[in-house]
C-alpha cells in the first residue's frame, strides 16, 4: 500500500521494472517510479531552497560565532547539519534517470543501474534494518497511546531547579521569576515528564519530584503523542533513516521540531522577550490553558508526521 501511494504521488508506474531478491532470499520492494533527470533535479533544487530558508538564521549566526538559546538546540542536541538536511533523497523504489554521472552516484547506499541511480535496498537494510524496525515500533506505539497534556512544559523548569543564575544552561538569559520564584513553581506543581531525554537533564533535586523515573529502556512503553520532545524527535528519526526515507518528510519534521522548540522555550523559565519569544506563563491558570492549546495543536501535526514515518518504514522493509 505504501508503495502504491508513493507511485500515485509521483505519477509513474513500475511497468517493466524487476523486483529484486535481497539477503537470505528475502524479496525486496520493486522500483515503482523512474524520474527523468529534469524532474528530479528540479525537485532536489526546490528542497535545497526550502532548507536554506529554514536554516538561514542559524548558518548566519554560526559564521559570525553567535549563539541562540532556542534555535541552536536543533543543531546541537540533534547533531545533524544543515548540509545533511539539504541533501535530497527520494526514498526507496525511486530510480533517478541519467544520474550515474552525478555526485549522488558515489553517495552511501547509492546503486547505479545503467545510467540511473537508486537506493541500494539490500545494502541499506543490512546496515539499517534494525533501526528501521525500532523506529516503526516506537512511532506505532506512540501514535496509538492516549495523548497526555498535563506536563505544562515543566521539564525546562526542572532542569534549572535549585540552581543559581550562573549555573543554568542559558546563563546569559535571566529567569523570569528569579531562582527562588522558579523553584517555587516546581514545588507547587506535579512533574509528569515521560521522555527520558528530557528527564535525564533534570537537576538531582528535581528528579524525585517527577511522577515517573523514565529510563532509556522504557522508551517504547512511555512515549506518548502529546509530549513535545517526542514530537521534536520525529526529526531525529527521519534523519537517522536517511537516505531511506524521502527528505521532504525530514524537512517537514524539522519544521515541526523548530516550532515545538519555540513553544518549549516560550513556556520555559527564561525571559527571551528580547529575541521575540513572548512568554507563556505556565505558573498561572491562564498560561497553562494557553500551553495546552498549543500543545494539542502541535501534537496533531506530530501524529500526521508519525503516520507518514510509519508508512516510510513499512516501504523500506521486505515484503512478507
PyMOL commands that set and color helices and strands:
alter all, ss='L'
color gray80, all
select helices_A, chain A and resi 2-10+23-25+37-63+73-76+82-86+103-106+121-144+155-158+165-167+178-188+196-199+204-207+216-222+228-240+247-266+273-275+285-316
alter helices_A, ss='H'
color red, helices_A
select strands_A, chain A and resi 20-21+27-28+33-35+94-96+110-113+116-119
alter strands_A, ss='S'
color yellow, strands_A
deselect
rebuild
show_as cartoon
